[in-house]
Amino acid sequence: MEKQTISFRLPSEQVSALDALADSLDRDRTYLLGEAVQAYLDTQQWQLDQIRAGIQEAETGHVIDHRKVKAMTARWKRRK
């Protein structure tokens, strides 16, 4: 995979924390930043996939009636 260099600014405290973590894990700053970016991208992609799936379910009529949801939550409140 081709790699590109990017740069961005972080507060000094975050850079220090990143360097301390990298040192404790015997990794470099670049590795940790790459891992962090990948985790962020994975999370955002999962969220978009879930939103698209929910929209598709709604468009095909696979939804729960609002009255049923209210009845379910009312039962949950009584259990406390």
PyMOL Python script that loads the backbone (N, CA, C, O; Angstrom):
from pymol import cmd

cmd.read_pdbstr("""\
ATOM      1  N   MET A   1       0.842  -1.164   0.000  1.00  0.00           N
ATOM      2  CA  MET A   1       0.000   0.000   0.000  1.00  0.00           C
ATOM      3  C   MET A   1       0.893   1.235   0.000  1.00  0.00           C
ATOM      4  O   MET A   1       1.839   1.341   0.780  1.00  0.00           O
ATOM      5  N   GLU A   2       0.570   2.159  -0.888  1.00  0.00           N
ATOM      6  CA  GLU A   2       1.341   3.398  -0.960  1.00  0.00           C
ATOM      7  C   GLU A   2       1.059   4.251   0.275  1.00  0.00           C
ATOM      8  O   GLU A   2      -0.082   4.343   0.728  1.00  0.00           O
ATOM      9  N   LYS A   3       2.084   4.860   0.801  1.00  0.00           N
ATOM     10  CA  LYS A   3       1.928   5.722   1.973  1.00  0.00           C
ATOM     11  C   LYS A   3       2.197   7.164   1.585  1.00  0.00           C
ATOM     12  O   LYS A   3       2.986   7.454   0.686  1.00  0.00           O
ATOM     13  N   GLN A   4       1.518   8.057   2.290  1.00  0.00           N
ATOM     14  CA  GLN A   4       1.714   9.485   2.086  1.00  0.00           C
ATOM     15  C   GLN A   4       2.009  10.134   3.421  1.00  0.00           C
ATOM     16  O   GLN A   4       1.549   9.678   4.468  1.00  0.00           O
ATOM     17  N   THR A   5       2.768  11.182   3.371  1.00  0.00           N
ATOM     18  CA  THR A   5       3.075  11.933   4.574  1.00  0.00           C
ATOM     19  C   THR A   5       2.063  13.058   4.713  1.00  0.00           C
ATOM     20  O   THR A   5       1.779  13.781   3.758  1.00  0.00           O
ATOM     21  N   ILE A   6       1.522  13.193   5.923  1.00  0.00           N
ATOM     22  CA  ILE A   6       0.631  14.301   6.238  1.00  0.00           C
ATOM     23  C   ILE A   6       1.139  14.956   7.513  1.00  0.00           C
ATOM     24  O   ILE A   6       1.932  14.367   8.248  1.00  0.00           O
ATOM     25  N   SER A   7       0.692  16.149   7.768  1.00  0.00           N
ATOM     26  CA  SER A   7       1.060  16.783   9.029  1.00  0.00           C
ATOM     27  C   SER A   7      -0.143  17.523   9.573  1.00  0.00           C
ATOM     28  O   SER A   7      -0.997  17.991   8.820  1.00  0.00           O
ATOM     29  N   PHE A   8      -0.199  17.620  10.879  1.00  0.00           N
ATOM     30  CA  PHE A   8      -1.250  18.378  11.545  1.00  0.00           C
ATOM     31  C   PHE A   8      -0.752  18.755  12.920  1.00  0.00           C
ATOM     32  O   PHE A   8       0.232  18.208  13.418  1.00  0.00           O
ATOM     33  N   ARG A   9      -1.444  19.695  13.523  1.00  0.00           N
ATOM     34  CA  ARG A   9      -1.015  20.218  14.817  1.00  0.00           C
ATOM     35  C   ARG A   9      -1.804  19.559  15.948  1.00  0.00           C
ATOM     36  O   ARG A   9      -3.000  19.291  15.829  1.00  0.00           O
ATOM     37  N   LEU A  10      -1.093  19.310  17.046  1.00  0.00           N
ATOM     38  CA  LEU A  10      -1.695  18.798  18.275  1.00  0.00           C
ATOM     39  C   LEU A  10      -1.206  19.652  19.433  1.00  0.00           C
ATOM     40  O   LEU A  10      -0.111  20.210  19.376  1.00  0.00           O
ATOM     41  N   PRO A  11      -2.004  19.755  20.474  1.00  0.00           N
ATOM     42  CA  PRO A  11      -1.505  20.427  21.678  1.00  0.00           C
ATOM     43  C   PRO A  11      -0.294  19.672  22.240  1.00  0.00           C
ATOM     44  O   PRO A  11      -0.214  18.447  22.150  1.00  0.00           O
ATOM     45  N   SER A  12       0.625  20.413  22.809  1.00  0.00           N
ATOM     46  CA  SER A  12       1.861  19.818  23.342  1.00  0.00           C
ATOM     47  C   SER A  12       1.573  18.688  24.317  1.00  0.00           C
ATOM     48  O   SER A  12       2.282  17.682  24.331  1.00  0.00           O
ATOM     49  N   GLU A  13       0.532  18.848  25.138  1.00  0.00           N
ATOM     50  CA  GLU A  13       0.188  17.818  26.124  1.00  0.00           C
ATOM     51  C   GLU A  13      -0.174  16.494  25.438  1.00  0.00           C
ATOM     52  O   GLU A  13       0.170  15.420  25.931  1.00  0.00           O
ATOM     53  N   GLN A  14      -0.869  16.579  24.301  1.00  0.00           N
ATOM     54  CA  GLN A  14      -1.239  15.357  23.590  1.00  0.00           C
ATOM     55  C   GLN A  14      -0.016  14.699  22.963  1.00  0.00           C
ATOM     56  O   GLN A  14       0.096  13.473  22.950  1.00  0.00           O
ATOM     57  N   VAL A  15       0.885  15.498  22.451  1.00  0.00           N
ATOM     58  CA  VAL A  15       2.112  14.955  21.874  1.00  0.00           C
ATOM     59  C   VAL A  15       2.927  14.261  22.957  1.00  0.00           C
ATOM     60  O   VAL A  15       3.467  13.177  22.734  1.00  0.00           O
ATOM     61  N   SER A  16       3.014  14.874  24.115  1.00  0.00           N
ATOM     62  CA  SER A  16       3.754  14.264  25.228  1.00  0.00           C
ATOM     63  C   SER A  16       3.104  12.954  25.648  1.00  0.00           C
ATOM     64  O   SER A  16       3.792  11.958  25.873  1.00  0.00           O
ATOM     65  N   ALA A  17       1.791  12.954  25.753  1.00  0.00           N
ATOM     66  CA  ALA A  17       1.080  11.724  26.135  1.00  0.00           C
ATOM     67  C   ALA A  17       1.266  10.644  25.071  1.00  0.00           C
ATOM     68  O   ALA A  17       1.456   9.473  25.399  1.00  0.00           O
ATOM     69  N   LEU A  18       1.213  11.032  23.818  1.00  0.00           N
ATOM     70  CA  LEU A  18       1.414  10.089  22.717  1.00  0.00           C
ATOM     71  C   LEU A  18       2.814   9.491  22.771  1.00  0.00           C
ATOM     72  O   LEU A  18       2.989   8.282  22.619  1.00  0.00           O
ATOM     73  N   ASP A  19       3.797  10.340  22.985  1.00  0.00           N
ATOM     74  CA  ASP A  19       5.182   9.856  23.068  1.00  0.00           C
ATOM     75  C   ASP A  19       5.387   8.930  24.269  1.00  0.00           C
ATOM     76  O   ASP A  19       6.098   7.930  24.173  1.00  0.00           O
ATOM     77  N   ALA A  20       4.766   9.266  25.390  1.00  0.00           N
ATOM     78  CA  ALA A  20       4.886   8.411  26.576  1.00  0.00           C
ATOM     79  C   ALA A  20       4.254   7.050  26.313  1.00  0.00           C
ATOM     80  O   ALA A  20       4.809   6.017  26.688  1.00  0.00           O
ATOM     81  N   LEU A  21       3.092   7.053  25.669  1.00  0.00           N
ATOM     82  CA  LEU A  21       2.429   5.793  25.353  1.00  0.00           C
ATOM     83  C   LEU A  21       3.259   4.979  24.366  1.00  0.00           C
ATOM     84  O   LEU A  21       3.429   3.771  24.531  1.00  0.00           O
ATOM     85  N   ALA A  22       3.769   5.647  23.347  1.00  0.00           N
ATOM     86  CA  ALA A  22       4.603   4.956  22.361  1.00  0.00           C
ATOM     87  C   ALA A  22       5.815   4.328  23.028  1.00  0.00           C
ATOM     88  O   ALA A  22       6.183   3.195  22.717  1.00  0.00           O
ATOM     89  N   ASP A  23       6.433   5.056  23.940  1.00  0.00           N
ATOM     90  CA  ASP A  23       7.601   4.541  24.648  1.00  0.00           C
ATOM     91  C   ASP A  23       7.237   3.317  25.486  1.00  0.00           C
ATOM     92  O   ASP A  23       7.963   2.323  25.492  1.00  0.00           O
ATOM     93  N   SER A  24       6.110   3.395  26.191  1.00  0.00           N
ATOM     94  CA  SER A  24       5.716   2.275  27.053  1.00  0.00           C
ATOM     95  C   SER A  24       5.324   1.036  26.249  1.00  0.00           C
ATOM     96  O   SER A  24       5.430  -0.087  26.741  1.00  0.00           O
ATOM     97  N   LEU A  25       4.873   1.243  25.014  1.00  0.00           N
ATOM     98  CA  LEU A  25       4.488   0.107  24.161  1.00  0.00           C
ATOM     99  C   LEU A  25       5.609  -0.329  23.224  1.00  0.00           C
ATOM    100  O   LEU A  25       5.449  -1.260  22.436  1.00  0.00           O
ATOM    101  N   ASP A  26       6.738   0.352  23.320  1.00  0.00           N
ATOM    102  CA  ASP A  26       7.882   0.092  22.441  1.00  0.00           C
ATOM    103  C   ASP A  26       7.483   0.218  20.974  1.00  0.00           C
ATOM    104  O   ASP A  26       7.841  -0.609  20.135  1.00  0.00           O
ATOM    105  N   ARG A  27       6.741   1.263  20.699  1.00  0.00           N
ATOM    106  CA  ARG A  27       6.308   1.591  19.343  1.00  0.00           C
ATOM    107  C   ARG A  27       6.710   3.031  19.065  1.00  0.00           C
ATOM    108  O   ARG A  27       7.143   3.747  19.968  1.00  0.00           O
ATOM    109  N   ASP A  28       6.568   3.450  17.822  1.00  0.00           N
ATOM    110  CA  ASP A  28       6.847   4.857  17.542  1.00  0.00           C
ATOM    111  C   ASP A  28       5.541   5.628  17.388  1.00  0.00           C
ATOM    112  O   ASP A  28       4.458   5.051  17.286  1.00  0.00           O
ATOM    113  N   ARG A  29       5.678   6.925  17.374  1.00  0.00           N
ATOM    114  CA  ARG A  29       4.525   7.825  17.287  1.00  0.00           C
ATOM    115  C   ARG A  29       3.711   7.541  16.019  1.00  0.00           C
ATOM    116  O   ARG A  29       2.481   7.526  16.064  1.00  0.00           O
ATOM    117  N   THR A  30       4.382   7.320  14.908  1.00  0.00           N
ATOM    118  CA  THR A  30       3.701   7.073  13.641  1.00  0.00           C
ATOM    119  C   THR A  30       2.819   5.835  13.714  1.00  0.00           C
ATOM    120  O   THR A  30       1.697   5.837  13.206  1.00  0.00           O
ATOM    121  N   TYR A  31       3.322   4.777  14.347  1.00  0.00           N
ATOM    122  CA  TYR A  31       2.536   3.558  14.479  1.00  0.00           C
ATOM    123  C   TYR A  31       1.250   3.831  15.254  1.00  0.00           C
ATOM    124  O   TYR A  31       0.167   3.427  14.830  1.00  0.00           O
ATOM    125  N   LEU A  32       1.373   4.516  16.391  1.00  0.00           N
ATOM    126  CA  LEU A  32       0.195   4.793  17.209  1.00  0.00           C
ATOM    127  C   LEU A  32      -0.797   5.695  16.483  1.00  0.00           C
ATOM    128  O   LEU A  32      -2.005   5.474  16.567  1.00  0.00           O
ATOM    129  N   LEU A  33      -0.314   6.691  15.783  1.00  0.00           N
ATOM    130  CA  LEU A  33      -1.209   7.557  15.026  1.00  0.00           C
ATOM    131  C   LEU A  33      -1.921   6.785  13.918  1.00  0.00           C
ATOM    132  O   LEU A  33      -3.107   7.003  13.668  1.00  0.00           O
ATOM    133  N   GLY A  34      -1.208   5.896  13.267  1.00  0.00           N
ATOM    134  CA  GLY A  34      -1.833   5.055  12.241  1.00  0.00           C
ATOM    135  C   GLY A  34      -2.923   4.170  12.824  1.00  0.00           C
ATOM    136  O   GLY A  34      -3.995   4.022  12.236  1.00  0.00           O
ATOM    137  N   GLU A  35      -2.643   3.578  13.989  1.00  0.00           N
ATOM    138  CA  GLU A  35      -3.643   2.753  14.665  1.00  0.00           C
ATOM    139  C   GLU A  35      -4.865   3.571  15.064  1.00  0.00           C
ATOM    140  O   GLU A  35      -6.002   3.120  14.921  1.00  0.00           O
ATOM    141  N   ALA A  36      -4.619   4.771  15.562  1.00  0.00           N
ATOM    142  CA  ALA A  36      -5.720   5.644  15.989  1.00  0.00           C
ATOM    143  C   ALA A  36      -6.586   6.055  14.804  1.00  0.00           C
ATOM    144  O   ALA A  36      -7.813   6.052  14.895  1.00  0.00           O
ATOM    145  N   VAL A  37      -5.954   6.403  13.709  1.00  0.00           N
ATOM    146  CA  VAL A  37      -6.721   6.795  12.515  1.00  0.00           C
ATOM    147  C   VAL A  37      -7.533   5.616  12.001  1.00  0.00           C
ATOM    148  O   VAL A  37      -8.695   5.785  11.629  1.00  0.00           O
ATOM    149  N   GLN A  38      -6.944   4.426  11.974  1.00  0.00           N
ATOM    150  CA  GLN A  38      -7.676   3.251  11.488  1.00  0.00           C
ATOM    151  C   GLN A  38      -8.864   2.938  12.390  1.00  0.00           C
ATOM    152  O   GLN A  38      -9.943   2.614  11.894  1.00  0.00           O
ATOM    153  N   ALA A  39      -8.686   3.029  13.699  1.00  0.00           N
ATOM    154  CA  ALA A  39      -9.793   2.786  14.625  1.00  0.00           C
ATOM    155  C   ALA A  39     -10.913   3.797  14.405  1.00  0.00           C
ATOM    156  O   ALA A  39     -12.091   3.439  14.432  1.00  0.00           O
ATOM    157  N   TYR A  40     -10.551   5.051  14.188  1.00  0.00           N
ATOM    158  CA  TYR A  40     -11.540   6.095  13.921  1.00  0.00           C
ATOM    159  C   TYR A  40     -12.297   5.797  12.629  1.00  0.00           C
ATOM    160  O   TYR A  40     -13.525   5.870  12.593  1.00  0.00           O
ATOM    161  N   LEU A  41     -11.563   5.462  11.573  1.00  0.00           N
ATOM    162  CA  LEU A  41     -12.202   5.162  10.297  1.00  0.00           C
ATOM    163  C   LEU A  41     -13.119   3.944  10.406  1.00  0.00           C
ATOM    164  O   LEU A  41     -14.217   3.943   9.848  1.00  0.00           O
ATOM    165  N   ASP A  42     -12.678   2.916  11.114  1.00  0.00           N
ATOM    166  CA  ASP A  42     -13.510   1.724  11.303  1.00  0.00           C
ATOM    167  C   ASP A  42     -14.799   2.058  12.034  1.00  0.00           C
ATOM    168  O   ASP A  42     -15.872   1.591  11.651  1.00  0.00           O
ATOM    169  N   THR A  43     -14.698   2.862  13.082  1.00  0.00           N
ATOM    170  CA  THR A  43     -15.875   3.249  13.858  1.00  0.00           C
ATOM    171  C   THR A  43     -16.841   4.067  13.017  1.00  0.00           C
ATOM    172  O   THR A  43     -18.048   3.827  13.042  1.00  0.00           O
ATOM    173  N   GLN A  44     -16.320   5.025  12.281  1.00  0.00           N
ATOM    174  CA  GLN A  44     -17.185   5.857  11.448  1.00  0.00           C
ATOM    175  C   GLN A  44     -17.850   5.035  10.346  1.00  0.00           C
ATOM    176  O   GLN A  44     -19.022   5.252  10.038  1.00  0.00           O
ATOM    177  N   GLN A  45     -17.118   4.099   9.750  1.00  0.00           N
ATOM    178  CA  GLN A  45     -17.693   3.259   8.705  1.00  0.00           C
ATOM    179  C   GLN A  45     -18.786   2.367   9.275  1.00  0.00           C
ATOM    180  O   GLN A  45     -19.831   2.193   8.649  1.00  0.00           O
ATOM    181  N   TRP A  46     -18.553   1.795  10.470  1.00  0.00           N
ATOM    182  CA  TRP A  46     -19.572   0.967  11.117  1.00  0.00           C
ATOM    183  C   TRP A  46     -20.833   1.790  11.345  1.00  0.00           C
ATOM    184  O   TRP A  46     -21.944   1.327  11.084  1.00  0.00           O
ATOM    185  N   GLN A  47     -20.653   3.014  11.835  1.00  0.00           N
ATOM    186  CA  GLN A  47     -21.809   3.867  12.114  1.00  0.00           C
ATOM    187  C   GLN A  47     -22.574   4.183  10.830  1.00  0.00           C
ATOM    188  O   GLN A  47     -23.804   4.125  10.814  1.00  0.00           O
ATOM    189  N   LEU A  48     -21.866   4.513   9.768  1.00  0.00           N
ATOM    190  CA  LEU A  48     -22.538   4.779   8.494  1.00  0.00           C
ATOM    191  C   LEU A  48     -23.266   3.550   7.976  1.00  0.00           C
ATOM    192  O   LEU A  48     -24.381   3.657   7.465  1.00  0.00           O
ATOM    193  N   ASP A  49     -22.644   2.382   8.103  1.00  0.00           N
ATOM    194  CA  ASP A  49     -23.294   1.138   7.681  1.00  0.00           C
ATOM    195  C   ASP A  49     -24.579   0.900   8.459  1.00  0.00           C
ATOM    196  O   ASP A  49     -25.588   0.491   7.885  1.00  0.00           O
ATOM    197  N   GLN A  50     -24.546   1.156   9.770  1.00  0.00           N
ATOM    198  CA  GLN A  50     -25.742   0.962  10.598  1.00  0.00           C
ATOM    199  C   GLN A  50     -26.846   1.950  10.225  1.00  0.00           C
ATOM    200  O   GLN A  50     -28.022   1.587  10.199  1.00  0.00           O
ATOM    201  N   ILE A  51     -26.474   3.180   9.941  1.00  0.00           N
ATOM    202  CA  ILE A  51     -27.457   4.180   9.526  1.00  0.00           C
ATOM    203  C   ILE A  51     -28.092   3.774   8.204  1.00  0.00           C
ATOM    204  O   ILE A  51     -29.313   3.831   8.052  1.00  0.00           O
ATOM    205  N   ARG A  52     -27.269   3.365   7.254  1.00  0.00           N
ATOM    206  CA  ARG A  52     -27.809   2.931   5.949  1.00  0.00           C
ATOM    207  C   ARG A  52     -28.728   1.725   6.110  1.00  0.00           C
ATOM    208  O   ARG A  52     -29.778   1.655   5.471  1.00  0.00           O
ATOM    209  N   ALA A  53     -28.342   0.781   6.953  1.00  0.00           N
ATOM    210  CA  ALA A  53     -29.179  -0.399   7.184  1.00  0.00           C
ATOM    211  C   ALA A  53     -30.507   0.014   7.811  1.00  0.00           C
ATOM    212  O   ALA A  53     -31.557  -0.508   7.436  1.00  0.00           O
ATOM    213  N   GLY A  54     -30.470   0.943   8.759  1.00  0.00           N
ATOM    214  CA  GLY A  54     -31.693   1.416   9.391  1.00  0.00           C
ATOM    215  C   GLY A  54     -32.605   2.131   8.415  1.00  0.00           C
ATOM    216  O   GLY A  54     -33.823   1.956   8.449  1.00  0.00           O
ATOM    217  N   ILE A  55     -32.020   2.932   7.552  1.00  0.00           N
ATOM    218  CA  ILE A  55     -32.816   3.628   6.533  1.00  0.00           C
ATOM    219  C   ILE A  55     -33.456   2.621   5.585  1.00  0.00           C
ATOM    220  O   ILE A  55     -34.622   2.761   5.216  1.00  0.00           O
ATOM    221  N   GLN A  56     -32.697   1.617   5.198  1.00  0.00           N
ATOM    222  CA  GLN A  56     -33.240   0.600   4.295  1.00  0.00           C
ATOM    223  C   GLN A  56     -34.378  -0.170   4.969  1.00  0.00           C
ATOM    224  O   GLN A  56     -35.392  -0.455   4.332  1.00  0.00           O
ATOM    225  N   GLU A  57     -34.222  -0.504   6.232  1.00  0.00           N
ATOM    226  CA  GLU A  57     -35.294  -1.189   6.948  1.00  0.00           C
ATOM    227  C   GLU A  57     -36.542  -0.313   7.011  1.00  0.00           C
ATOM    228  O   GLU A  57     -37.658  -0.799   6.825  1.00  0.00           O
ATOM    229  N   ALA A  58     -36.351   0.970   7.273  1.00  0.00           N
ATOM    230  CA  ALA A  58     -37.498   1.881   7.329  1.00  0.00           C
ATOM    231  C   ALA A  58     -38.171   1.995   5.968  1.00  0.00           C
ATOM    232  O   ALA A  58     -39.399   2.019   5.878  1.00  0.00           O
ATOM    233  N   GLU A  59     -37.372   2.065   4.914  1.00  0.00           N
ATOM    234  CA  GLU A  59     -37.939   2.187   3.571  1.00  0.00           C
ATOM    235  C   GLU A  59     -38.718   0.947   3.153  1.00  0.00           C
ATOM    236  O   GLU A  59     -39.657   1.039   2.362  1.00  0.00           O
ATOM    237  N   THR A  60     -38.332  -0.215   3.681  1.00  0.00           N
ATOM    238  CA  THR A  60     -39.038  -1.443   3.337  1.00  0.00           C
ATOM    239  C   THR A  60     -40.147  -1.774   4.326  1.00  0.00           C
ATOM    240  O   THR A  60     -40.786  -2.821   4.227  1.00  0.00           O
ATOM    241  N   GLY A  61     -40.372  -0.869   5.285  1.00  0.00           N
ATOM    242  CA  GLY A  61     -41.477  -1.054   6.224  1.00  0.00           C
ATOM    243  C   GLY A  61     -41.156  -1.887   7.444  1.00  0.00           C
ATOM    244  O   GLY A  61     -42.066  -2.233   8.199  1.00  0.00           O
ATOM    245  N   HIS A  62     -39.905  -2.219   7.665  1.00  0.00           N
ATOM    246  CA  HIS A  62     -39.508  -2.997   8.838  1.00  0.00           C
ATOM    247  C   HIS A  62     -39.258  -2.060  10.016  1.00  0.00           C
ATOM    248  O   HIS A  62     -38.115  -1.808  10.399  1.00  0.00           O
ATOM    249  N   VAL A  63     -40.334  -1.560  10.572  1.00  0.00           N
ATOM    250  CA  VAL A  63     -40.247  -0.633  11.700  1.00  0.00           C
ATOM    251  C   VAL A  63     -41.206  -1.100  12.791  1.00  0.00           C
ATOM    252  O   VAL A  63     -42.099  -1.909  12.543  1.00  0.00           O
ATOM    253  N   ILE A  64     -41.011  -0.588  13.977  1.00  0.00           N
ATOM    254  CA  ILE A  64     -41.903  -0.897  15.100  1.00  0.00           C
ATOM    255  C   ILE A  64     -42.799   0.313  15.325  1.00  0.00           C
ATOM    256  O   ILE A  64     -42.335   1.452  15.373  1.00  0.00           O
ATOM    257  N   ASP A  65     -44.074   0.043  15.461  1.00  0.00           N
ATOM    258  CA  ASP A  65     -45.051   1.101  15.685  1.00  0.00           C
ATOM    259  C   ASP A  65     -44.716   1.864  16.966  1.00  0.00           C
ATOM    260  O   ASP A  65     -44.315   1.271  17.968  1.00  0.00           O
ATOM    261  N   HIS A  66     -44.884   3.168  16.918  1.00  0.00           N
ATOM    262  CA  HIS A  66     -44.544   4.035  18.052  1.00  0.00           C
ATOM    263  C   HIS A  66     -45.297   3.621  19.319  1.00  0.00           C
ATOM    264  O   HIS A  66     -44.727   3.656  20.410  1.00  0.00           O
ATOM    265  N   ARG A  67     -46.557   3.234  19.191  1.00  0.00           N
ATOM    266  CA  ARG A  67     -47.330   2.825  20.372  1.00  0.00           C
ATOM    267  C   ARG A  67     -46.726   1.587  21.029  1.00  0.00           C
ATOM    268  O   ARG A  67     -46.721   1.476  22.255  1.00  0.00           O
ATOM    269  N   LYS A  68     -46.223   0.670  20.232  1.00  0.00           N
ATOM    270  CA  LYS A  68     -45.586  -0.532  20.784  1.00  0.00           C
ATOM    271  C   LYS A  68     -44.301  -0.175  21.528  1.00  0.00           C
ATOM    272  O   LYS A  68     -44.013  -0.736  22.584  1.00  0.00           O
ATOM    273  N   VAL A  69     -43.546   0.745  20.982  1.00  0.00           N
ATOM    274  CA  VAL A  69     -42.310   1.172  21.643  1.00  0.00           C
ATOM    275  C   VAL A  69     -42.637   1.831  22.975  1.00  0.00           C
ATOM    276  O   VAL A  69     -41.982   1.554  23.980  1.00  0.00           O
ATOM    277  N   LYS A  70     -43.644   2.701  22.992  1.00  0.00           N
ATOM    278  CA  LYS A  70     -44.038   3.356  24.241  1.00  0.00           C
ATOM    279  C   LYS A  70     -44.493   2.325  25.275  1.00  0.00           C
ATOM    280  O   LYS A  70     -44.170   2.451  26.456  1.00  0.00           O
ATOM    281  N   ALA A  71     -45.239   1.309  24.838  1.00  0.00           N
ATOM    282  CA  ALA A  71     -45.701   0.265  25.758  1.00  0.00           C
ATOM    283  C   ALA A  71     -44.515  -0.522  26.314  1.00  0.00           C
ATOM    284  O   ALA A  71     -44.497  -0.857  27.499  1.00  0.00           O
ATOM    285  N   MET A  72     -43.530  -0.819  25.471  1.00  0.00           N
ATOM    286  CA  MET A  72     -42.347  -1.551  25.930  1.00  0.00           C
ATOM    287  C   MET A  72     -41.575  -0.740  26.961  1.00  0.00           C
ATOM    288  O   MET A  72     -41.176  -1.269  27.999  1.00  0.00           O
ATOM    289  N   THR A  73     -41.363   0.537  26.679  1.00  0.00           N
ATOM    290  CA  THR A  73     -40.597   1.352  27.623  1.00  0.00           C
ATOM    291  C   THR A  73     -41.356   1.578  28.924  1.00  0.00           C
ATOM    292  O   THR A  73     -40.748   1.710  29.985  1.00  0.00           O
ATOM    293  N   ALA A  74     -42.671   1.624  28.845  1.00  0.00           N
ATOM    294  CA  ALA A  74     -43.467   1.776  30.064  1.00  0.00           C
ATOM    295  C   ALA A  74     -43.286   0.555  30.967  1.00  0.00           C
ATOM    296  O   ALA A  74     -43.218   0.694  32.188  1.00  0.00           O
ATOM    297  N   ARG A  75     -43.209  -0.628  30.381  1.00  0.00           N
ATOM    298  CA  ARG A  75     -42.977  -1.852  31.168  1.00  0.00           C
ATOM    299  C   ARG A  75     -41.585  -1.832  31.807  1.00  0.00           C
ATOM    300  O   ARG A  75     -41.412  -2.299  32.932  1.00  0.00           O
ATOM    301  N   TRP A  76     -40.600  -1.297  31.096  1.00  0.00           N
ATOM    302  CA  TRP A  76     -39.245  -1.215  31.638  1.00  0.00           C
ATOM    303  C   TRP A  76     -39.221  -0.308  32.860  1.00  0.00           C
ATOM    304  O   TRP A  76     -38.536  -0.604  33.839  1.00  0.00           O
ATOM    305  N   LYS A  77     -39.952   0.779  32.811  1.00  0.00           N
ATOM    306  CA  LYS A  77     -39.981   1.727  33.921  1.00  0.00           C
ATOM    307  C   LYS A  77     -40.611   1.103  35.156  1.00  0.00           C
ATOM    308  O   LYS A  77     -40.191   1.398  36.275  1.00  0.00           O
ATOM    309  N   ARG A  78     -41.607   0.249  34.977  1.00  0.00           N
ATOM    310  CA  ARG A  78     -42.283  -0.378  36.110  1.00  0.00           C
ATOM    311  C   ARG A  78     -41.412  -1.396  36.811  1.00  0.00           C
ATOM    312  O   ARG A  78     -41.616  -1.657  37.997  1.00  0.00           O
ATOM    313  N   ARG A  79     -40.449  -1.981  36.121  1.00  0.00           N
ATOM    314  CA  ARG A  79     -39.594  -3.016  36.689  1.00  0.00           C
ATOM    315  C   ARG A  79     -38.604  -2.469  37.717  1.00  0.00           C
ATOM    316  O   ARG A  79     -38.074  -3.228  38.529  1.00  0.00           O
ATOM    317  N   LYS A  80     -38.358  -1.198  37.689  1.00  0.00           N
ATOM    318  CA  LYS A  80     -37.348  -0.616  38.586  1.00  0.00           C
ATOM    319  C   LYS A  80     -37.762  -0.632  40.006  1.00  0.00           C
ATOM    320  O   LYS A  80     -37.015  -0.176  40.872  1.00  0.00           O
TER     321      LYS A  80
END
""", "prot")
cmd.dss("prot")
cmd.show_as("cartoon", "prot")
cmd.util.cbc("prot")
cmd.orient("prot")
